[in-house]
Amino acid sequence: MQKSVFRDFDEFAEFVRGIEGRFMPTRPSSTDWWVQGSQAGRVSVQELQIGGCATFAGTGEPGKLAVGVPMTDARRMRIDATSLREDSFILMQGAQPFSFTGVGATRWAGITLSFDHPCLDPRTLEVLGAGGTVRKRTQLEYLTHLRGLVNRMLSSDPAVRVVTPAAAAMLEQDLSLAVARVLQASCGDRETKRSRLNTSHARAVARCLDLIDSTHAETLYIKDLAQVASVSERTLRTLFQQYFGISPIRLLKAKQLWEVRAALLHRKPGERVQQVAERFGVWDFSAFARDYRALFSERPSDTAQAPEGEPRAKASLGWLMCAAKTFHAQAERNI
């Protein structure tokens, strides 16, 4: 991923998405000021380095929601004159004013999306907006997971490839759901309280499972499940946690792995494993290989070399539940 290096601090500020304002170095810079970024559907992601002690005054970008995640020691940064903590981030909802001060070189990740993005819950944003400050705290594990996604997306690792529409859509889903989890946890909404599920909720989940069962060789997304269930994405996540103790994206990622496996067993002559996986929305191939091996106890290349005639795995409820439990136990990331 190519970095844009700046010597003019105003040009640097103009290049940063999600904020409007100006930086003023308070000491000579110790290293470069740079920005690198990419787009995942409707989600913009940037990583930026402020190359030395500096202060910033400005606002969020009108009409946008921007999440700022410290990528270096948060304790060396102050927002509105208050030091951040390890589990801190900043949330700018539109033209919301704030100030920043950093000690030494600091790095941030900025995730910018529109207010009408389906991953965003208006009630959560209302609660967070009532706090009166852009400075927020959340569960560290969720913030760590979001950092990891940004690092992987913007890395130069050849295993990360976003070259197909399916891969771009899957990356947008991964990022937006990670953002939603960070935001919900920051306002105390853990969605862990069990309630009695009514008939309409049970029916909604059944429709989702029917769709998963009937869809083969095609990538599904959370929005597809929410649409067929006639509920919001947030409600869908709550229902799956209550019914299964697992998020819907876990089930869809398990389905993705099974579908890739089936395609590998019937791949065209000369078709590479990477080409097969890309058709199903895989964008991080090192994570894919790790998850694949955790679920099937073999590498994707081992499957591709299997003898002809091995039975095709069918996406049934039986394998779905077993695969989801195995994947949940083995996977290292919490989505």
C-alpha beads as a LAMMPS data file, in Angstrom:
LAMMPS data file: protein, C-alpha beads

335 atoms
334 bonds

1 atom types
1 bond types

-500.0 500.0 xlo xhi
-500.0 500.0 ylo yhi
-500.0 500.0 zlo zhi

Masses

1 110.0

Atoms # bond

1 1 1 0.000 0.000 0.000
2 1 1 1.611 3.267 -1.152
3 1 1 2.020 6.050 1.383
4 1 1 1.595 9.723 0.588
5 1 1 4.280 11.652 2.481
6 1 1 3.681 15.336 3.282
7 1 1 5.918 18.248 4.220
8 1 1 3.101 20.778 4.203
9 1 1 0.911 20.280 7.294
10 1 1 -2.138 21.949 5.741
11 1 1 -1.971 19.600 2.757
12 1 1 -1.699 16.709 5.189
13 1 1 -4.875 17.855 6.975
14 1 1 -6.723 18.220 3.672
15 1 1 -5.832 14.642 2.765
16 1 1 -7.178 13.137 5.993
17 1 1 -10.788 11.991 5.677
18 1 1 -13.354 12.382 8.425
19 1 1 -11.944 15.614 9.908
20 1 1 -11.736 19.286 8.977
21 1 1 -9.130 21.414 10.725
22 1 1 -5.455 22.194 10.993
23 1 1 -2.368 20.697 12.602
24 1 1 0.369 22.758 14.223
25 1 1 3.690 21.075 15.099
26 1 1 4.884 22.145 18.543
27 1 1 8.403 20.761 18.076
28 1 1 10.504 19.708 15.083
29 1 1 9.150 16.491 13.570
30 1 1 11.064 13.340 14.389
31 1 1 9.826 11.378 11.379
32 1 1 7.579 11.619 8.296
33 1 1 3.968 12.729 8.187
34 1 1 2.157 10.279 5.930
35 1 1 -1.249 8.897 4.992
36 1 1 -2.193 5.626 3.351
37 1 1 -5.710 4.414 2.703
38 1 1 -8.154 2.349 0.759
39 1 1 -11.860 1.956 0.129
40 1 1 -14.040 -1.035 1.001
41 1 1 -17.406 -0.372 -0.602
42 1 1 -19.029 2.412 1.421
43 1 1 -16.342 2.348 4.111
44 1 1 -13.200 4.479 3.796
45 1 1 -10.120 3.439 5.783
46 1 1 -6.960 5.472 6.315
47 1 1 -3.904 5.123 8.491
48 1 1 -1.961 8.289 9.192
49 1 1 1.232 9.158 10.997
50 1 1 1.695 12.497 12.733
51 1 1 5.458 12.769 12.620
52 1 1 6.128 14.589 15.884
53 1 1 4.714 16.595 18.765
54 1 1 1.705 18.461 17.399
55 1 1 -1.705 19.810 18.202
56 1 1 -4.901 19.793 16.130
57 1 1 -8.049 21.895 16.302
58 1 1 -11.086 21.269 14.161
59 1 1 -14.238 19.240 13.684
60 1 1 -15.508 16.055 12.175
61 1 1 -16.567 16.049 8.546
62 1 1 -20.170 17.205 7.999
63 1 1 -22.499 14.376 7.018
64 1 1 -20.025 11.647 7.937
65 1 1 -19.350 9.412 10.892
66 1 1 -15.666 8.890 11.573
67 1 1 -14.053 6.530 14.066
68 1 1 -10.468 7.326 15.058
69 1 1 -8.481 4.457 16.567
70 1 1 -5.020 5.017 18.114
71 1 1 -2.505 2.673 16.494
72 1 1 0.314 3.684 18.850
73 1 1 0.326 4.231 22.613
74 1 1 -2.959 6.016 23.364
75 1 1 -1.562 7.387 26.606
76 1 1 0.697 9.706 24.576
77 1 1 -2.388 11.390 23.096
78 1 1 -4.825 13.870 24.582
79 1 1 -8.313 14.630 23.276
80 1 1 -9.982 17.792 24.575
81 1 1 -7.201 18.103 27.178
82 1 1 -7.790 14.585 28.581
83 1 1 -5.370 11.685 28.118
84 1 1 -6.647 8.613 26.337
85 1 1 -6.518 5.102 27.750
86 1 1 -5.673 1.796 26.175
87 1 1 -9.341 1.106 25.371
88 1 1 -10.056 4.622 24.045
89 1 1 -11.049 5.803 20.593
90 1 1 -12.674 8.922 19.180
91 1 1 -16.042 9.194 17.459
92 1 1 -16.916 12.212 15.325
93 1 1 -20.554 12.473 14.308
94 1 1 -20.610 15.169 11.675
95 1 1 -19.121 18.603 12.401
96 1 1 -18.337 17.866 16.045
97 1 1 -15.495 20.064 17.391
98 1 1 -12.515 18.612 19.242
99 1 1 -8.818 19.169 19.898
100 1 1 -5.887 16.758 19.820
101 1 1 -2.394 16.914 21.303
102 1 1 0.251 14.252 20.716
103 1 1 3.617 13.635 22.361
104 1 1 6.126 12.472 19.780
105 1 1 5.177 10.632 16.598
106 1 1 1.718 9.061 16.746
107 1 1 -0.364 6.973 14.375
108 1 1 -4.122 6.726 13.928
109 1 1 -6.537 4.658 11.898
110 1 1 -9.594 6.461 10.596
111 1 1 -12.725 4.624 9.465
112 1 1 -15.287 6.866 7.770
113 1 1 -18.793 5.961 6.658
114 1 1 -22.145 7.619 6.117
115 1 1 -24.786 7.833 8.835
116 1 1 -27.198 5.689 6.826
117 1 1 -24.838 2.717 6.636
118 1 1 -26.881 -0.373 7.613
119 1 1 -24.350 -1.441 10.266
120 1 1 -24.998 1.683 12.322
121 1 1 -27.732 1.624 14.936
122 1 1 -29.379 5.080 15.311
123 1 1 -30.113 4.449 18.996
124 1 1 -26.473 3.661 19.699
125 1 1 -25.358 6.833 17.893
126 1 1 -27.920 8.857 19.836
127 1 1 -26.588 7.554 23.152
128 1 1 -22.989 8.206 22.140
129 1 1 -23.826 11.672 20.823
130 1 1 -25.359 12.654 24.152
131 1 1 -21.967 12.313 25.828
132 1 1 -20.811 15.691 24.557
133 1 1 -17.280 14.582 23.691
134 1 1 -15.634 12.677 20.854
135 1 1 -13.571 10.732 23.404
136 1 1 -15.016 7.237 23.980
137 1 1 -14.056 3.965 25.660
138 1 1 -15.030 0.446 24.668
139 1 1 -14.087 -3.162 25.309
140 1 1 -10.416 -3.558 24.473
141 1 1 -10.910 -6.861 22.631
142 1 1 -13.255 -5.223 20.119
143 1 1 -10.896 -2.301 19.577
144 1 1 -7.991 -4.709 19.116
145 1 1 -9.954 -6.676 16.526
146 1 1 -10.753 -3.481 14.585
147 1 1 -7.072 -2.493 14.638
148 1 1 -6.163 -5.912 13.306
149 1 1 -8.599 -5.604 10.388
150 1 1 -7.204 -2.187 9.449
151 1 1 -3.646 -3.493 9.640
152 1 1 -4.471 -6.443 7.409
153 1 1 -6.425 -4.345 4.903
154 1 1 -3.637 -1.779 4.510
155 1 1 -0.726 -4.201 4.697
156 1 1 1.586 -5.047 1.815
157 1 1 1.119 -8.753 2.515
158 1 1 0.531 -10.503 -0.827
159 1 1 -1.965 -12.748 0.980
160 1 1 -4.337 -9.760 1.198
161 1 1 -6.151 -9.305 -2.112
162 1 1 -9.304 -7.293 -2.733
163 1 1 -9.691 -7.724 -6.469
164 1 1 -13.238 -9.039 -6.835
165 1 1 -16.604 -7.446 -5.948
166 1 1 -17.301 -10.343 -3.583
167 1 1 -14.036 -9.747 -1.713
168 1 1 -14.698 -5.988 -1.461
169 1 1 -18.207 -6.626 -0.126
170 1 1 -16.905 -9.122 2.424
171 1 1 -14.207 -6.695 3.580
172 1 1 -16.789 -3.912 3.959
173 1 1 -18.947 -6.251 6.031
174 1 1 -16.028 -7.287 8.257
175 1 1 -15.044 -3.661 8.887
176 1 1 -18.548 -2.282 9.404
177 1 1 -19.530 -5.023 11.851
178 1 1 -16.295 -4.493 13.791
179 1 1 -17.104 -0.769 13.995
180 1 1 -20.653 -1.541 15.142
181 1 1 -19.364 -3.827 17.900
182 1 1 -16.927 -1.146 19.140
183 1 1 -19.702 1.461 19.210
184 1 1 -22.260 -0.742 20.955
185 1 1 -19.792 -1.795 23.635
186 1 1 -18.821 1.818 24.249
187 1 1 -22.325 2.729 25.408
188 1 1 -22.769 -0.337 27.612
189 1 1 -24.986 -2.232 25.176
190 1 1 -23.567 -5.745 25.394
191 1 1 -26.716 -7.385 24.028
192 1 1 -26.204 -10.275 26.448
193 1 1 -29.456 -10.127 28.382
194 1 1 -31.568 -13.162 27.602
195 1 1 -35.218 -12.575 26.900
196 1 1 -38.029 -14.837 25.964
197 1 1 -38.014 -15.116 22.198
198 1 1 -41.405 -14.853 20.581
199 1 1 -42.749 -16.743 17.594
200 1 1 -41.857 -14.001 15.105
201 1 1 -38.224 -14.074 16.245
202 1 1 -38.056 -17.848 15.902
203 1 1 -39.539 -17.540 12.426
204 1 1 -36.982 -14.889 11.469
205 1 1 -34.086 -17.152 12.474
206 1 1 -35.668 -20.098 10.625
207 1 1 -35.835 -18.008 7.430
208 1 1 -32.134 -17.196 7.783
209 1 1 -31.206 -20.851 8.197
210 1 1 -33.365 -21.781 5.202
211 1 1 -31.542 -19.191 3.081
212 1 1 -28.148 -20.444 4.227
213 1 1 -29.193 -24.024 3.513
214 1 1 -30.554 -23.262 0.042
215 1 1 -27.766 -20.994 -1.209
216 1 1 -24.771 -22.772 -2.702
217 1 1 -21.710 -21.465 -4.553
218 1 1 -22.841 -17.902 -3.802
219 1 1 -21.623 -15.422 -1.215
220 1 1 -24.112 -14.386 1.474
221 1 1 -23.859 -11.265 3.589
222 1 1 -25.478 -10.129 6.830
223 1 1 -27.737 -7.779 4.868
224 1 1 -29.118 -10.773 2.932
225 1 1 -30.087 -12.525 6.164
226 1 1 -31.596 -9.360 7.636
227 1 1 -33.639 -8.817 4.484
228 1 1 -35.078 -12.322 4.378
229 1 1 -35.785 -12.195 8.124
230 1 1 -37.374 -8.719 7.880
231 1 1 -35.369 -7.434 10.855
232 1 1 -32.514 -4.986 11.307
233 1 1 -28.923 -6.217 11.257
234 1 1 -28.626 -5.316 14.939
235 1 1 -31.717 -7.361 15.836
236 1 1 -30.395 -10.251 13.776
237 1 1 -27.133 -10.285 15.727
238 1 1 -29.085 -10.292 18.996
239 1 1 -31.288 -13.198 17.884
240 1 1 -28.362 -15.347 16.768
241 1 1 -26.533 -14.697 20.024
242 1 1 -29.630 -15.668 21.996
243 1 1 -30.413 -18.767 19.954
244 1 1 -26.927 -20.069 19.249
245 1 1 -24.480 -18.064 21.372
246 1 1 -22.740 -17.092 18.145
247 1 1 -23.008 -14.204 15.679
248 1 1 -24.492 -14.642 12.188
249 1 1 -21.186 -13.686 10.581
250 1 1 -19.594 -16.707 12.279
251 1 1 -22.109 -18.940 10.543
252 1 1 -21.612 -17.220 7.211
253 1 1 -17.835 -17.542 7.495
254 1 1 -18.263 -21.239 8.253
255 1 1 -20.477 -21.537 5.177
256 1 1 -17.845 -19.686 3.148
257 1 1 -15.191 -22.207 4.183
258 1 1 -17.428 -25.157 3.334
259 1 1 -18.328 -23.701 -0.056
260 1 1 -14.667 -23.071 -0.873
261 1 1 -13.931 -26.657 0.115
262 1 1 -16.651 -27.979 -2.176
263 1 1 -15.356 -25.821 -5.042
264 1 1 -11.781 -27.017 -4.459
265 1 1 -12.938 -30.607 -4.740
266 1 1 -14.456 -29.778 -8.146
267 1 1 -12.106 -27.078 -9.416
268 1 1 -11.340 -26.630 -13.076
269 1 1 -8.004 -27.895 -14.414
270 1 1 -5.319 -25.292 -13.792
271 1 1 -7.474 -23.216 -11.442
272 1 1 -5.475 -22.113 -8.406
273 1 1 -6.675 -22.246 -4.798
274 1 1 -6.509 -18.453 -4.572
275 1 1 -8.733 -18.024 -7.625
276 1 1 -11.318 -20.380 -6.161
277 1 1 -11.337 -18.639 -2.788
278 1 1 -11.683 -15.177 -4.356
279 1 1 -14.990 -16.215 -5.927
280 1 1 -16.415 -16.600 -2.423
281 1 1 -15.268 -13.233 -1.084
282 1 1 -11.960 -14.202 0.529
283 1 1 -9.705 -11.137 0.821
284 1 1 -7.233 -12.112 3.574
285 1 1 -5.668 -15.358 2.444
286 1 1 -3.448 -15.951 5.452
287 1 1 -6.470 -15.717 7.769
288 1 1 -8.437 -17.901 5.356
289 1 1 -5.730 -20.581 5.376
290 1 1 -5.574 -20.526 9.178
291 1 1 -9.355 -20.756 9.589
292 1 1 -9.630 -23.430 6.909
293 1 1 -7.071 -25.616 8.617
294 1 1 -8.728 -25.086 12.015
295 1 1 -12.058 -26.293 10.658
296 1 1 -10.942 -29.119 8.347
297 1 1 -7.565 -30.128 9.831
298 1 1 -5.908 -29.743 6.440
299 1 1 -4.655 -26.991 4.174
300 1 1 -6.704 -25.733 1.198
301 1 1 -3.956 -27.059 -1.108
302 1 1 -4.393 -30.520 0.448
303 1 1 -8.088 -30.420 -0.407
304 1 1 -7.347 -29.304 -3.959
305 1 1 -5.134 -32.349 -4.443
306 1 1 -7.733 -34.802 -3.120
307 1 1 -8.709 -37.661 -5.478
308 1 1 -11.651 -37.200 -7.790
309 1 1 -14.985 -38.425 -6.541
310 1 1 -14.833 -37.257 -2.924
311 1 1 -18.437 -36.426 -1.916
312 1 1 -19.439 -32.780 -2.133
313 1 1 -20.205 -31.184 1.236
314 1 1 -23.795 -29.934 1.385
315 1 1 -24.671 -26.799 3.314
316 1 1 -27.207 -28.374 5.667
317 1 1 -28.256 -27.294 9.145
318 1 1 -26.386 -30.268 10.592
319 1 1 -22.977 -29.279 9.259
320 1 1 -23.803 -25.616 9.832
321 1 1 -24.169 -26.061 13.562
322 1 1 -21.138 -28.336 13.895
323 1 1 -18.981 -26.107 11.739
324 1 1 -20.092 -22.971 13.596
325 1 1 -19.196 -24.464 16.988
326 1 1 -15.826 -25.681 15.743
327 1 1 -15.040 -22.395 14.049
328 1 1 -16.102 -20.438 17.125
329 1 1 -13.766 -22.470 19.327
330 1 1 -10.800 -22.448 16.951
331 1 1 -10.864 -18.989 15.387
332 1 1 -8.609 -16.394 16.990
333 1 1 -10.618 -13.330 16.065
334 1 1 -13.810 -12.197 17.794
335 1 1 -16.295 -10.751 15.293

Bonds

1 1 1 2
2 1 2 3
3 1 3 4
4 1 4 5
5 1 5 6
6 1 6 7
7 1 7 8
8 1 8 9
9 1 9 10
10 1 10 11
11 1 11 12
12 1 12 13
13 1 13 14
14 1 14 15
15 1 15 16
16 1 16 17
17 1 17 18
18 1 18 19
19 1 19 20
20 1 20 21
21 1 21 22
22 1 22 23
23 1 23 24
24 1 24 25
25 1 25 26
26 1 26 27
27 1 27 28
28 1 28 29
29 1 29 30
30 1 30 31
31 1 31 32
32 1 32 33
33 1 33 34
34 1 34 35
35 1 35 36
36 1 36 37
37 1 37 38
38 1 38 39
39 1 39 40
40 1 40 41
41 1 41 42
42 1 42 43
43 1 43 44
44 1 44 45
45 1 45 46
46 1 46 47
47 1 47 48
48 1 48 49
49 1 49 50
50 1 50 51
51 1 51 52
52 1 52 53
53 1 53 54
54 1 54 55
55 1 55 56
56 1 56 57
57 1 57 58
58 1 58 59
59 1 59 60
60 1 60 61
61 1 61 62
62 1 62 63
63 1 63 64
64 1 64 65
65 1 65 66
66 1 66 67
67 1 67 68
68 1 68 69
69 1 69 70
70 1 70 71
71 1 71 72
72 1 72 73
73 1 73 74
74 1 74 75
75 1 75 76
76 1 76 77
77 1 77 78
78 1 78 79
79 1 79 80
80 1 80 81
81 1 81 82
82 1 82 83
83 1 83 84
84 1 84 85
85 1 85 86
86 1 86 87
87 1 87 88
88 1 88 89
89 1 89 90
90 1 90 91
91 1 91 92
92 1 92 93
93 1 93 94
94 1 94 95
95 1 95 96
96 1 96 97
97 1 97 98
98 1 98 99
99 1 99 100
100 1 100 101
101 1 101 102
102 1 102 103
103 1 103 104
104 1 104 105
105 1 105 106
106 1 106 107
107 1 107 108
108 1 108 109
109 1 109 110
110 1 110 111
111 1 111 112
112 1 112 113
113 1 113 114
114 1 114 115
115 1 115 116
116 1 116 117
117 1 117 118
118 1 118 119
119 1 119 120
120 1 120 121
121 1 121 122
122 1 122 123
123 1 123 124
124 1 124 125
125 1 125 126
126 1 126 127
127 1 127 128
128 1 128 129
129 1 129 130
130 1 130 131
131 1 131 132
132 1 132 133
133 1 133 134
134 1 134 135
135 1 135 136
136 1 136 137
137 1 137 138
138 1 138 139
139 1 139 140
140 1 140 141
141 1 141 142
142 1 142 143
143 1 143 144
144 1 144 145
145 1 145 146
146 1 146 147
147 1 147 148
148 1 148 149
149 1 149 150
150 1 150 151
151 1 151 152
152 1 152 153
153 1 153 154
154 1 154 155
155 1 155 156
156 1 156 157
157 1 157 158
158 1 158 159
159 1 159 160
160 1 160 161
161 1 161 162
162 1 162 163
163 1 163 164
164 1 164 165
165 1 165 166
166 1 166 167
167 1 167 168
168 1 168 169
169 1 169 170
170 1 170 171
171 1 171 172
172 1 172 173
173 1 173 174
174 1 174 175
175 1 175 176
176 1 176 177
177 1 177 178
178 1 178 179
179 1 179 180
180 1 180 181
181 1 181 182
182 1 182 183
183 1 183 184
184 1 184 185
185 1 185 186
186 1 186 187
187 1 187 188
188 1 188 189
189 1 189 190
190 1 190 191
191 1 191 192
192 1 192 193
193 1 193 194
194 1 194 195
195 1 195 196
196 1 196 197
197 1 197 198
198 1 198 199
199 1 199 200
200 1 200 201
201 1 201 202
202 1 202 203
203 1 203 204
204 1 204 205
205 1 205 206
206 1 206 207
207 1 207 208
208 1 208 209
209 1 209 210
210 1 210 211
211 1 211 212
212 1 212 213
213 1 213 214
214 1 214 215
215 1 215 216
216 1 216 217
217 1 217 218
218 1 218 219
219 1 219 220
220 1 220 221
221 1 221 222
222 1 222 223
223 1 223 224
224 1 224 225
225 1 225 226
226 1 226 227
227 1 227 228
228 1 228 229
229 1 229 230
230 1 230 231
231 1 231 232
232 1 232 233
233 1 233 234
234 1 234 235
235 1 235 236
236 1 236 237
237 1 237 238
238 1 238 239
239 1 239 240
240 1 240 241
241 1 241 242
242 1 242 243
243 1 243 244
244 1 244 245
245 1 245 246
246 1 246 247
247 1 247 248
248 1 248 249
249 1 249 250
250 1 250 251
251 1 251 252
252 1 252 253
253 1 253 254
254 1 254 255
255 1 255 256
256 1 256 257
257 1 257 258
258 1 258 259
259 1 259 260
260 1 260 261
261 1 261 262
262 1 262 263
263 1 263 264
264 1 264 265
265 1 265 266
266 1 266 267
267 1 267 268
268 1 268 269
269 1 269 270
270 1 270 271
271 1 271 272
272 1 272 273
273 1 273 274
274 1 274 275
275 1 275 276
276 1 276 277
277 1 277 278
278 1 278 279
279 1 279 280
280 1 280 281
281 1 281 282
282 1 282 283
283 1 283 284
284 1 284 285
285 1 285 286
286 1 286 287
287 1 287 288
288 1 288 289
289 1 289 290
290 1 290 291
291 1 291 292
292 1 292 293
293 1 293 294
294 1 294 295
295 1 295 296
296 1 296 297
297 1 297 298
298 1 298 299
299 1 299 300
300 1 300 301
301 1 301 302
302 1 302 303
303 1 303 304
304 1 304 305
305 1 305 306
306 1 306 307
307 1 307 308
308 1 308 309
309 1 309 310
310 1 310 311
311 1 311 312
312 1 312 313
313 1 313 314
314 1 314 315
315 1 315 316
316 1 316 317
317 1 317 318
318 1 318 319
319 1 319 320
320 1 320 321
321 1 321 322
322 1 322 323
323 1 323 324
324 1 324 325
325 1 325 326
326 1 326 327
327 1 327 328
328 1 328 329
329 1 329 330
330 1 330 331
331 1 331 332
332 1 332 333
333 1 333 334
334 1 334 335
